[in-house]
Amino acid sequence: MEILKLTKQDFDAQGKYVGKTDVSDYQGHIEIDAELGWVFFVKIKAIGYIYAKAGLGIKAGEGIKAGEGIKAGEGIKAGEGIKAGEGIEAGSGIEAGSGIEAGSGIKAGWGIKAGEGIKAGWGIEAGSGIEAGWGIEAGEGIEAGWGIEAGEGIEAGSGIVSGLSISCNKVLKFSTRLFAGICWWRKLQDDSEKTITCGQLEGGEVCYGIVKVIKRKKITVAERIKK
């Protein structure tokens, strides 16, 4: 498969892509030279991998999509979704206006944030927090240096480890062990930082943390009509 190599000459002084090749639906791999800082695309998509070398982040006004993996030495940020047939990895943070999805694992040196859901065929790992407007789902484990928060449910094929609290509005499901509030860099301020809040708990063993099951309010037919 052909590899498109983007260099400093393909970007203007502000890092905006000005190259001649259309990268909105590239039929191959895309590699971006190291030490360019953040580079900006309206949209970037490749049927192969997208690889931004050390000292480089990728930002797109729309989505970022690769048939294989996406990897950046620094961060990955998209106004819409981020999707990879294989893994997604960033030296710093990963952020998407809508969803983040990877066929294998998702890994960020800093945090992972999605306006919608986060889904990985393998594990999800973040140096700081993990936050999703919808659900979080991983084929293997979920690990965050800080807290984990989802607007809907959280599901892990194996265990969950969080430096601070874990929170979701629906089902929290895992198969092995769960730890919340095990941060080592400072003392916990209070019990809320090791609380596991969810609508329903299913699965393995809670080894550390305080479980708080919340009751979801039932919406009547009349309330639905008003909405």
Secondary structure, DSSP 4 states (H G I P E B T S, - for coil): --EEEE-GGGB-TT-BB--SS--TTBSSEEEE-SS-EEEEES-EEESS-EEE-TTEEEEESS-EEESS-EEESS-EEESS-EEESS-EEESS-EEESS-EEESS-EEESS-EEESS-EEESS-EEESS-EEESS-EEESS-EEESS-EEESS-EEESS-EEESS-EEESSEEEEEEEEEES--SSS--SSGGGGEEEESEEEEEEEEESEEEEPPPPPPPHHHHHH-
